[in-house]
Amino acid sequence: MFFYAYQFGTPPVPMVRYLVSAFNFRQWRSYPMLTKILILLLVIAGVYSVGRLHARSAEVAAAPQRRALEHQPHSSRSARTMALLALLAIVSMGGFMGYNRWAEGQEIHLIRVINSQSGEHTLYRAKRKDIHHRDFLTLDGRQIRLADLERMEIEPTSEGL
């Protein structure tokens, strides 16, 4: 049995393919608010689970003495394990997101500067992190600043680093 995702104006797409395309991390840079909300929900879920573990250990402490002695070491060990796993998940997620941001900054783009009066165009190559609003730094180290009469078109190239 397949589940389908429906989007307005498009044919139905199998849910698996829809979820895979939803988790394309390179496109998440376009949705910074969504990323912030997802991280906030992850933190809330972590705090909730730690609170439940703490409440469960408080219930065990209130139980009869022999029962508390049997479950107390295991409970504190599992809480510590859960906290370390949550910390590991957060650090690895941060590292993954940092690596993706660095890798996107290393992409090489072809920049076409066009003079709107004469129609002449000049081609440059620059890394994505070095391209700003009206200026950029080329791969060979030249700082280019556009005049008011010039416009730039940016295309990604198939080159890597």
C-alpha positions as CSV (number, residue, x, y, z in Angstrom):
1,M,0.0,0.0,0.0
2,F,1.5,3.3,-1.1
3,F,0.7,6.7,0.4
4,Y,0.7,9.7,-2.0
5,A,1.5,13.3,-1.3
6,Y,-0.7,15.8,-3.1
7,Q,0.5,19.3,-4.0
8,F,-1.8,21.8,-5.7
9,G,-1.4,21.7,-9.4
10,T,0.9,18.7,-9.6
11,P,0.2,15.0,-10.1
12,P,0.3,12.8,-6.9
13,V,3.9,11.8,-5.9
14,P,4.7,8.7,-3.8
15,M,5.2,9.7,-0.2
16,V,8.7,8.2,-0.1
17,R,9.9,10.3,-3.0
18,Y,8.2,13.4,-1.5
19,L,9.9,12.9,1.9
20,V,13.3,12.3,0.3
21,S,13.0,15.5,-1.7
22,A,11.8,17.3,1.5
23,F,15.1,16.3,3.2
24,N,17.4,17.7,0.5
25,F,19.7,19.7,2.8
26,R,21.1,21.9,0.1
27,Q,17.7,23.4,-0.4
28,W,17.2,24.0,3.4
29,R,19.3,27.1,3.1
30,S,16.3,28.6,1.3
31,Y,14.1,27.9,4.3
32,P,16.0,29.2,7.4
33,M,12.9,29.6,9.5
34,L,11.9,26.0,8.9
35,T,15.3,24.8,10.0
36,K,15.0,26.9,13.2
37,I,11.6,25.5,14.0
38,L,12.8,22.0,13.5
39,I,15.8,22.5,15.8
40,L,13.5,24.1,18.4
41,L,11.2,21.1,18.2
42,L,14.2,18.8,18.6
43,V,15.3,20.7,21.7
44,I,11.7,20.7,23.2
45,A,11.5,16.9,22.6
46,G,14.8,16.4,24.3
47,V,13.8,18.5,27.3
48,Y,10.5,16.6,27.5
49,S,12.2,13.2,27.4
50,V,14.7,14.2,30.1
51,G,11.8,15.5,32.2
52,R,10.0,12.2,31.9
53,L,13.2,10.3,32.8
54,H,13.5,12.5,35.9
55,A,9.9,12.0,36.9
56,R,10.3,8.2,36.4
57,S,13.3,8.2,38.6
58,A,11.4,10.2,41.3
59,E,8.6,7.6,41.2
60,V,11.2,4.8,41.7
61,A,12.6,6.7,44.7
62,A,9.2,6.9,46.2
63,A,8.6,3.2,45.8
64,P,9.5,0.7,48.6
65,Q,13.2,0.6,49.6
66,R,14.1,-2.7,48.0
67,R,12.5,-1.7,44.7
68,A,14.3,1.6,44.7
69,L,17.6,-0.1,45.4
70,E,17.0,-2.5,42.4
71,H,16.1,0.2,39.8
72,Q,18.0,3.3,40.9
73,P,21.5,2.5,39.4
74,H,19.9,1.4,36.1
75,S,17.7,4.5,35.9
76,S,20.5,7.0,36.5
77,R,22.7,5.1,34.0
78,S,20.0,5.2,31.3
79,A,19.4,8.9,32.0
80,R,23.1,9.6,31.5
81,T,23.1,7.5,28.4
82,M,20.1,9.3,27.0
83,A,21.7,12.7,27.8
84,L,25.0,11.7,26.1
85,L,23.1,10.4,23.0
86,A,21.1,13.7,22.8
87,L,24.3,15.7,23.1
88,L,26.0,13.5,20.4
89,A,23.0,14.0,18.1
90,I,23.0,17.8,18.6
91,V,26.8,18.1,18.0
92,S,26.7,15.8,15.0
93,M,23.8,17.7,13.5
94,G,25.6,21.0,14.0
95,G,28.8,19.6,12.4
96,F,26.8,18.3,9.5
97,M,25.1,21.7,9.0
98,G,28.4,23.5,9.3
99,Y,30.0,21.2,6.7
100,N,27.1,21.7,4.3
101,R,27.4,25.5,4.7
102,W,31.2,25.3,4.1
103,A,30.8,23.0,1.1
104,E,28.2,25.4,-0.5
105,G,30.6,28.3,0.0
106,Q,33.3,26.4,-1.9
107,E,31.2,25.9,-5.0
108,I,32.6,27.7,-8.1
109,H,30.2,29.9,-10.1
110,L,30.6,31.5,-13.5
111,I,29.8,35.3,-13.3
112,R,28.9,37.2,-16.4
113,V,29.2,41.0,-16.0
114,I,27.2,42.8,-18.6
115,N,27.5,46.5,-19.4
116,S,23.9,47.6,-20.1
117,Q,24.9,50.5,-22.4
118,S,27.4,48.8,-24.7
119,G,26.2,45.2,-24.3
120,E,29.7,44.0,-23.7
121,H,30.1,41.1,-21.2
122,T,33.0,39.8,-19.3
123,L,33.3,36.4,-17.7
124,Y,34.8,35.7,-14.2
125,R,34.9,32.7,-11.9
126,A,34.4,33.0,-8.2
127,K,33.5,30.9,-5.1
128,R,30.0,31.3,-3.8
129,K,31.2,32.6,-0.4
130,D,33.1,35.4,-2.2
131,I,30.1,36.8,-4.1
132,H,28.3,39.7,-2.5
133,H,25.7,42.2,-3.6
134,R,27.7,44.4,-6.0
135,D,31.2,43.0,-5.7
136,F,33.0,39.7,-5.7
137,L,36.5,38.2,-5.4
138,T,37.6,36.1,-8.4
139,L,39.6,32.8,-8.1
140,D,42.8,34.6,-9.2
141,G,42.4,37.2,-6.4
142,R,41.0,40.2,-8.2
143,Q,38.4,42.3,-6.3
144,I,35.6,43.3,-8.8
145,R,33.1,46.0,-7.9
146,L,30.2,46.6,-10.3
147,A,29.3,50.1,-11.6
148,D,25.7,51.2,-11.6
149,L,25.5,50.6,-15.3
150,E,26.6,47.0,-15.0
151,R,24.7,43.9,-14.0
152,M,25.9,40.4,-13.2
153,E,24.5,37.0,-14.0
154,I,25.6,34.1,-11.8
155,E,25.6,30.5,-13.0
156,P,26.8,27.4,-11.1
157,T,29.5,25.5,-12.9
158,S,30.0,21.7,-12.9
159,E,33.5,22.2,-11.4
160,G,34.2,21.1,-7.9
161,L,36.8,22.6,-5.6
